[in-house]
Amino acid sequence: MTRFSPGDRVRVLALGKAGHVRIPHYIRQQIGHIVQYCGTYLNSEDLAIGITSRRAVDLYRVSFSQARLWRDADIPEHDTLVIEIYDHWLTSVEETTHAP
């Protein structure tokens, strides 16, 4: 069973990881919504440094409003950016909203 489903609102965490990560800085701390569950894969952050023994991680496609990502640009509200993000980079918006 996956933690998120299509339509769920999520926030991308800023984990402060160095090295090879798939999460661009401009997407960290942004809110998007799950578009699709992609499956379970070995974590590319581990694979980049030769670690192949850890468990596989759920991968999701997450959509973001480009107008909200780049507020100073004249971008139509319906334009979106879709990016694949591993589960450990995501938290539900409800979790972040209610965090102490």
C-alpha positions as CSV (number, residue, x, y, z in Angstrom):
1,M,0.0,0.0,0.0
2,T,1.3,3.4,-0.9
3,R,1.4,6.4,1.4
4,F,-0.1,8.8,-1.3
5,S,-2.7,8.6,-3.9
6,P,-3.5,10.6,-7.0
7,G,-4.9,14.0,-6.0
8,D,-3.2,14.1,-2.6
9,R,-1.6,17.5,-1.8
10,V,2.0,17.1,-0.7
11,R,4.9,19.4,0.3
12,V,8.5,18.6,-0.9
13,L,10.9,18.5,2.0
14,A,14.2,20.3,2.2
15,L,16.3,17.4,3.5
16,G,19.6,19.2,3.2
17,K,21.2,16.3,1.4
18,A,24.5,16.9,-0.3
19,G,25.7,15.1,-3.5
20,H,23.5,13.5,-6.1
21,V,19.8,14.2,-5.4
22,R,17.0,14.4,-7.9
23,I,15.2,17.2,-6.2
24,P,16.0,20.7,-7.6
25,H,16.3,23.5,-5.0
26,Y,13.4,25.5,-6.6
27,I,11.0,22.6,-5.8
28,R,11.9,22.2,-2.2
29,Q,9.2,23.4,0.3
30,Q,6.7,23.7,-2.5
31,I,3.2,22.3,-2.5
32,G,2.0,20.1,-5.4
33,H,-0.3,17.2,-5.9
34,I,0.2,13.6,-6.7
35,V,-0.5,12.8,-10.3
36,Q,0.6,9.2,-10.5
37,Y,2.2,6.4,-8.5
38,C,5.2,5.2,-10.6
39,G,6.2,2.1,-8.7
40,T,9.0,1.1,-6.3
41,Y,12.6,1.5,-7.2
42,L,16.0,1.5,-5.6
43,N,16.9,5.1,-4.5
44,S,19.0,6.8,-7.1
45,E,20.7,8.8,-4.4
46,D,22.1,5.5,-3.0
47,L,22.8,4.1,-6.4
48,A,24.9,7.1,-7.3
49,I,27.4,6.2,-4.6
50,G,27.3,2.5,-5.1
51,I,24.8,1.5,-2.4
52,T,22.5,-1.3,-3.8
53,S,21.5,-3.1,-0.6
54,R,18.9,-0.7,0.8
55,R,15.1,-1.2,0.4
56,A,13.3,0.1,-2.7
57,V,11.4,3.4,-2.3
58,D,8.0,4.5,-3.7
59,L,8.2,7.0,-6.6
60,Y,5.5,9.5,-7.5
61,R,4.8,12.0,-10.2
62,V,4.0,15.3,-8.6
63,S,2.5,18.3,-10.4
64,F,3.2,22.0,-9.5
65,S,1.8,25.2,-10.7
66,Q,4.5,27.0,-12.6
67,A,3.0,30.4,-11.7
68,R,3.4,29.5,-8.1
69,L,7.0,28.3,-8.6
70,W,8.1,31.4,-10.4
71,R,5.8,34.2,-9.1
72,D,7.7,37.0,-10.9
73,A,7.2,35.4,-14.3
74,D,4.1,35.9,-16.4
75,I,3.0,32.3,-16.6
76,P,-0.6,31.1,-17.1
77,E,-2.1,29.5,-14.0
78,H,-2.9,26.3,-15.9
79,D,0.8,25.6,-16.8
80,T,2.3,22.9,-14.7
81,L,5.6,21.2,-14.0
82,V,5.5,17.5,-13.3
83,I,8.5,15.9,-11.6
84,E,9.2,12.4,-10.2
85,I,9.9,12.4,-6.5
86,Y,10.7,9.6,-4.1
87,D,8.5,9.1,-1.1
88,H,11.1,10.2,1.5
89,W,11.1,13.7,0.0
90,L,7.4,14.2,0.5
91,T,5.0,14.9,3.4
92,S,1.3,15.5,3.3
93,V,0.2,19.1,3.4
94,E,-2.0,18.2,6.4
95,E,1.1,16.9,8.3
96,T,3.1,20.1,7.6
97,T,0.2,22.3,8.4
98,H,-0.4,20.7,11.8
99,A,3.3,20.2,12.8
100,P,4.2,21.9,16.1
